Amino acid sequence: MKMKSLVVFLIAVLSLSVAGWLVTNNDLQQQINELQEQNAELQGQNRDLQGKNDELQEQLNLLQKRLDFNPRVLITNFSSQYGWQNVVGMTIAMTFNVSVQNFGISDIEGLTVEIKRLNIDEDPHNITRKLDVLHAGETIEFREIFVIGWDLYFGGFHYRSLEASVKLGEVILDVRYFMPHQYL
């Protein structure tokens, strides 16, 4: 009988041990699953941060290239020899001389020269000229004609400053101003 009680006792202890082990194992498995989910979430966040880091590194590299490139392009002349002239009928025109020089050590592609009324960006009278390549040390000179009607001229156009700007993409490299009313 003692033996039977001992066996029952051992079976009970063993059953409790197995049950405890199963509960502990179940808790451990649940904790492992939670940790795996957290790990997957952190890996996703890490990928997102790595992507943002790559974007910032690309922007930094672009800015460094611009600093290293340091284009020195200037408008050396923005003038008019003749002033306003009556072209035909109800229009008048002014011929501008524009000179752009590359003082840098590298050729520059994709420059844009704009002539426009000061503080008026969207104007049908604006003049835009694209320059394919401006070689190091080179000066490009050209003429542009600003043609307007009498009504616009006498509406105060001749009192507005004109600006010539040279850009590389959206970066303005130089700006010059001209007061057309000096030729009245």
C-alpha positions in Angstrom: 0.0 0.0 0.0 2.8 2.3 0.8 4.2 1.6 -2.6 0.9 2.3 -4.2 0.6 5.6 -2.4 4.2 6.5 -3.3 3.4 5.7 -7.0 0.3 7.8 -6.8 2.2 10.5 -5.1 5.0 10.4 -7.7 2.4 10.4 -10.6 0.7 13.4 -9.0 4.0 15.2 -8.6 5.0 14.2 -12.1 1.6 15.4 -13.4 1.9 18.6 -11.6 5.5 19.0 -12.9 4.4 18.3 -16.5 1.4 20.6 -16.1 3.7 23.3 -14.7 6.2 22.7 -17.4 3.5 23.0 -20.1 2.2 26.2 -18.6 5.7 27.6 -18.3 6.5 26.4 -21.9 3.2 28.0 -23.1 4.1 31.3 -21.4 7.7 31.1 -22.8 6.3 30.4 -26.3 3.9 33.4 -26.0 6.8 35.6 -24.9 8.9 34.3 -27.7 6.1 35.1 -30.2 5.7 38.6 -28.7 9.4 39.2 -29.0 9.4 38.0 -32.6 6.6 40.4 -33.4 8.4 43.2 -31.7 11.6 42.2 -33.6 9.7 42.3 -36.9 8.2 45.7 -36.1 11.6 47.0 -35.2 13.1 45.6 -38.4 10.4 47.5 -40.4 11.2 50.7 -38.5 14.9 50.1 -39.2 14.2 49.7 -42.9 12.2 52.9 -42.9 14.9 54.8 -41.1 17.5 53.3 -43.4 15.5 54.6 -46.4 15.3 58.0 -44.9 19.0 57.9 -44.1 19.7 57.0 -47.7 17.6 59.9 -48.9 19.4 62.3 -46.6 22.8 61.0 -47.7 21.8 61.5 -51.3 20.8 65.1 -50.6 24.0 65.6 -48.7 26.0 64.3 -51.6 24.2 66.6 -54.0 24.9 69.6 -51.8 28.5 68.6 -51.4 28.8 68.3 -55.2 27.4 71.8 -55.6 29.8 73.1 -53.0 32.7 71.3 -54.7 31.5 72.4 -58.2 31.0 76.0 -57.0 29.9 77.6 -60.3 31.0 81.1 -60.7 28.8 82.4 -63.5 28.1 86.1 -63.6 26.1 88.5 -65.7 28.8 91.0 -66.7 26.6 93.3 -68.8 22.8 94.0 -68.8 22.3 97.2 -70.8 20.5 98.9 -73.6 22.3 101.2 -76.1 19.2 102.7 -77.7 16.4 102.8 -75.1 12.8 102.5 -76.1 12.0 102.7 -79.8 8.8 102.8 -81.7 8.9 99.7 -83.8 5.7 99.7 -85.7 2.4 101.3 -84.9 1.3 100.8 -81.3 4.3 98.8 -80.1 7.7 99.9 -78.7 10.8 97.9 -78.1 14.0 98.0 -76.2 17.1 96.0 -77.3 19.1 94.6 -74.4 22.7 93.5 -74.5 23.4 90.6 -72.1 26.8 89.1 -71.3 27.3 86.0 -69.2 30.7 84.8 -68.2 31.9 81.6 -66.6 34.6 82.5 -64.1 34.8 78.9 -62.8 37.2 76.1 -63.7 34.5 73.8 -65.1 32.2 73.9 -68.1 28.6 74.3 -67.1 25.6 72.8 -68.9 22.0 73.8 -68.6 22.1 77.4 -67.7 19.0 79.6 -68.1 19.1 83.4 -68.6 15.8 85.2 -67.8 14.9 88.8 -68.4 11.7 89.9 -66.7 10.0 92.8 -64.9 11.0 92.9 -61.3 8.7 90.9 -59.0 6.5 89.7 -61.8 7.2 86.1 -62.4 4.4 85.1 -64.8 4.5 87.6 -67.6 4.1 87.0 -71.3 6.8 89.6 -71.9 9.5 87.6 -70.0 12.4 86.4 -72.1 14.0 83.0 -71.3 17.1 81.8 -73.1 18.7 78.4 -72.5 22.4 78.0 -72.8 23.7 74.6 -73.7 27.2 74.8 -72.5 29.2 77.7 -71.1 32.9 76.7 -71.1 35.3 77.7 -68.3 36.5 81.2 -68.9 34.0 81.8 -71.8 31.7 84.8 -72.2 28.5 84.6 -74.2 27.0 87.8 -75.5 23.6 88.1 -77.0 20.8 90.6 -77.7 17.2 90.3 -76.7 14.3 92.6 -77.7 11.6 93.4 -75.2 8.5 94.4 -77.2 5.4 95.9 -75.5 2.3 97.9 -76.5 1.9 101.6 -75.9 -0.8 100.9 -73.3 1.4 98.8 -71.2 4.3 101.2 -71.6 2.2 104.2 -70.5 0.6 102.1 -67.8 3.8 102.4 -65.9 5.9 99.7 -67.5 8.8 102.1 -68.1 9.0 102.8 -64.4 9.5 99.2 -63.4 12.9 97.8 -63.0 13.9 94.9 -65.2 16.1 92.0 -64.0 18.3 89.6 -65.7 19.1 86.4 -63.9 21.3 83.4 -64.7 20.2 80.1 -63.1 21.5 76.6 -62.9 18.3 74.6 -62.4 16.5 76.5 -59.7 19.6 78.0 -58.2 20.1 81.7 -59.0 23.8 82.3 -59.7 23.6 86.0 -60.5 21.1 88.9 -60.9 21.4 92.3 -62.6 18.9 95.1 -62.6 18.1 97.8 -65.2 15.9 100.8 -65.0 14.2 101.4 -68.4 12.8 104.8 -67.5 16.3 106.3 -67.7 15.7 106.4 -71.5 12.5 108.5 -71.6 
